[in-house]
Amino acid sequence: MVVHPRLFEIGRLSFTTYGAVLACGILAALAFAADGARRLRLPEDRVLRLCLVGTAAAILAQRVLDAMLAWGNLGMPAALWSLARAPGAGSSLPSTAAAALAFLAVFLAGARRARLPLLRAADAIAPSLALVASAASVACLEAGCDSGLPTTLPWGLTFTSPLLPPGVPRGIPLHPVQAYASAAEFLIFLALLLRLRAFRREGEVFGAGLFLIGLLDGLLTPLRADAGPALFAGALSIGQTIDIVMVLAGAAFWLTRARDGQAGHAG
């Protein structure tokens, strides 16, 4: 498969496909976040401001954790390269999870400070988070990051571009996990969008998003070449641990809000 890690270059300035795809995904997600805020009667300008600040925190967290992992595995030169490289070139699953956590922490902390209802604010942006995840998966496909394990299936993809960063397998058919993830995350985005438009209880859309994305990632983790460092004496990878936490947290959100809703109807 031919991928295009770079869109074009002007002198020494390189414009990456990863950055362009992710930027388009973020812009589309902001539009849906604004729509979600209007639907749930939240101040649109505050929600968008928090999304922008959260996005900046997510990018910073991803770059810093990539650098820390590179330093631990390959030393200082690799860490410096990780900070200087084009965004997305070789990003790891743990750093992507760190970016998501940083966004949520900053967004929810800002929402609390702005005295917005936290669960309703989280519901408003839940479809947008799935849309960004779908765009990021496409961006990763073009950048060669988060690659899959070797496969003999007819739709296996083979990277050949010399522009891909070091460490990306070349000449070997791999599971296109990035394509699997992007397609499923887009379906989750549509499902959450429909749920938001039939909004009934605070927290249910956000909880459903956590559950579905955690479940999806858990199903894809066995096909990934790198799910992150091992935890718990090698019993689980960091990727699997994050997936389990997301599924449990999403189920807790959903069940708690459902029980509250039933209690409210009974009262």
N, C-alpha and C positions, 0 to 999 in steps of 0.2 A: 504493500500500500504506500502511495506517495503522500506524505504529509508536508505541510509548509510551515515550519517553525517561525520563519520570518516573512512578513508581508512584503517589505521593501526596505531599502537602506538609502539614506541621504548622507553621503560622506561616511563618517564614523558612527552616525546615529542610526540605530537599528530599531525598526518597529516590528514587534513580535505578534504573531497570530494569537498567542495566548492572551496577551494584554488587550488586543482588539476585541476578541470574542467575549472575554470577561467584562470589559467595559460596556459592551452592548447589553450583556445580561444584567449588569447592575442598573443601567439606565431603564431597561424594561421593568425590572423589579421595583425601582423607585416609583414608576408610574402606577403599578399595581398596589404598592404600599399606600400611596396617596388615595387611591380608590378605596382600599380597605379602611383607611382612616375615616373617609367621608361616610362610608356605609355604617360604621360603628360609632359615628358621631364623636370622633376625636379630632382635636385640632390638627389639621393637615400639615401646617408648617412645622409644628413641634415634632411630629412623627418623622417627617422627612429630614429634619435637622439631626435627630437622633440616629436615623439610618446612616447619614453621611459620616457622623462622628464614629459610629460603630464600624463602618467600612474601613475607615482609616486605622482604627485599632486592630481590625482583623488582618489587614495587610502587614502592619508592623509586627504583630504576633507571629504570623507565618514566616516572615523573613528572619526574625530573631531565632525562632526554634529551628528552622532549617540550618542556620549558622551554627547553633549549639550542637545539633546532631552531626553536622559535618566535622566540627572541631573534635568531638568525641571519637568519631570513626577514622578520620583521615588527617587530623591536625589543623594547625592554624591557617596554612595556605588555602586549604579547601573551605574553611569557614569564611575567609575573606572573599573567596570567589563566590560563595553562596550569597553573600550580601551584595556583591557587585553585579551578579549575573542578571540577565533579563528575567522579569517575574514569570514564575511557572516552570522555568527550565530546571526540572529535577526536583520539584517540590514533593515532599513525602506525605504519606497519609497522616502521621501524627501532627505535622505542621498544619495541614488542612483542618484537622479537628481543633487545633489550638486557635486557628483563625475564627472558626464558628463559635467557639466558646467565648473568645474575646469580644466578638460582635454582640452576642447575647448579653454578656456581663455589662458592657458599656451601655447598650440600648436599655436594658431593664433598670440599671442604676440611674440612667438619665430620666427614664419615665417616672421612676419613683420620686426623684428630685423635682420633676415638673408636676408632680401630683396627678399623674395620669393613672387610670386603673390598669394595673400591670397585666392582668390576664387578657383584658380586652385589647391592650396595645400589642401584646404578643400574638393574639388572634389576627389582628389587622395585617401583620407582616408575615404570617406563617406561609401563605402561598408564595410570597416573594422570595423567601429563603429557599424553597424548593426550586424555584425558577433559576436562582443564582447557582444552585448546586448543579442543575442540568447544564447551564452554560459553562460552568467550571469543568465539568466532565468533558465537554467538547474541546475546551481549551487545552485540557490535559492530553487529549488524543493528539492534537496538533503539536504539542510540545514534547510528547514522548514520556511524560511523567505518569506515575501510578500504573505501570504496565502490567499486563496479565501474565499468567504462566504459559509455557509452551502448550500447543494443542495440535491435534491432527484434524480438527473439524474443518470443513471446506471454507468457512468464513473467517478462519484465523487470519490475522493481519501480520505483515512482515515489514518492519521498519528498515528503510535503506538510506534515508537522508543523511548526508554528512554533517548537516547543521544541527543535528540532535546532540544534546549534552552527553558527556562521558557517562557510562554506566547503563545507557539505554540499549537493550539487546537488539542486535541487527542481524538480519538474514535468517531469523527463526520465526516461524508462525506462532503467534501469541493469541490468547483469548482477548478479544476487544472489550475488556471490562469497562473501559471508558464509554464506549457506545452503549453497552448494556445499561450502565448507570444513568447516562443522559436520557435515554428513552424512558426508563422507569421513573426517574425524577420528574420528567415533564408530565407524565401521567399523574404522579402524586400532586404536582402543582395544579393540574386541572381539577382533581378531586377536592383539594383543599379550597380552591376558588369556588366551586359549587357549594361546598359546605359553608363557606363564609357568607355566600349569598342567601343561604337558608339558616342564618345564624339564630341560635336559640339560647345557648348557655355559654358564659365566659369560660375560656380555657379549653373548650372542646376542639377547636380548630388547631390550636397550637399543640395540644396533646396528641391529636391524630397525626400531625406532621412529624413529631418526634418519634412516634411509634412506627410509622410507615418507613421513614428514612432509615431509622435504626435497623428495622427488619430487612430492608433492601440491602443495606451495606453488609449486614451479617451474612446474607445469602451469597453476596459477591466476594466476601473476604477469602474463602478457600480458592478462588480463582486468581487472586492478586499475587504478584511476585513478592511484594513486601507489605505486610500488614503492621509493621512497626516492631519495636523491641518486645521481647517476651516479658510477661509479668507472672507473679504467683508461681514461682519455680518452674516457669515454662509451660504452665497449664493453659494460659491464654495469652494472645498477643495484645498489644495496646489497642489495636483496631477492634478486636473482638470485645475487649472490655468496654470500650466506648459504645459499641453497638448494644451491648446488654444494658448499660445504664440508660441509653436513649429509649430502648423498648420498655423498660420498667417504668421510667419517668413518664413516658407517653401514656402507658396504660394507667398509671396512677392518676394523671391529670384527667383522663377520660372517665374513669370509674368514679372518681371523686365528684366531678361535675355532674355526672349522670345521677349519682345518689342525691346530690344537693337539689338537682332539678326535680327529682321524684318527691323529695321532702317538701319542696316549695309547692308543688301541685297538691300534695296531700293537705298542706296547711291552707 
